């Protein structure tokens, strides 16, 4: 798990992202602040979507450590927390794909539009990584898979 910065209305916001050891996206969340409550909200969302992990790698952020300690206290299962200054290259490399798309945009005009656009970018990134489990998706292009999810016919 790690976070990266996204500019919205000229101010930096935080995109929390979790990636498993195979490089598949677990979950993501855009927040206005980088504090314990935001990290806790992200961890709860990620664990709800993909289950509780046995081992979690986070950076040296005190907010992330406090949030994961709060989660560990409320559960019977133990979670091994690996706290490293530079988490691991899998997460950092995965950020690169998101930054490559968002950097030319220069800035998002509103937090709401940033959330929507980032959800689409993350979806396309997950499709490229082969995370889409849909009938016949191997025979379709990335764009056709995206349009199939939207329920629309691809424009010609």
Phi, psi and omega in degrees: 000140178202168175233154176229168185257140177229135181271126177230121182053036178082359180245147180281131174242169190243125177255104177281135180220142176236135181228138178278179186290345174274355179093006180276139181291128177271308180193169178209155181204129176265126180230159180278332183237158175246082181223183184298318183294322178293317179295319178297317178299319179293313181299318178297317179296316181293319181288329176293321183283323188235002180091167181280130180271151178282326184228133180232131176252124179230168177276189184277015180294129179293327180295317179295318180296316179297320180293316181290328175295322176295322178290318180298323182293330183270002184235153178280326181285141181273143177241122177277124181254123177253111184252112183232144182302313176248097194317284174196156186292339180298312181291316181297320177293325179291325175300324184304320181295322180289316180296324180300326181276321186278333183300315179294342179288343179070311186195146170265145184274335178214157180296321180297316179291326177297318179298316182293313181294318179295326176296319177293319178296316178296320178298313179297323178295321178292322177296316178299327180278357178081026181272354182280122179254091183221147181301127176072018184288339179291332182272354183256153174285169180299317181295319179295324177295319179297313180293328177296323177293321180287345180075025182239158177277137181294131177292149182264000000 
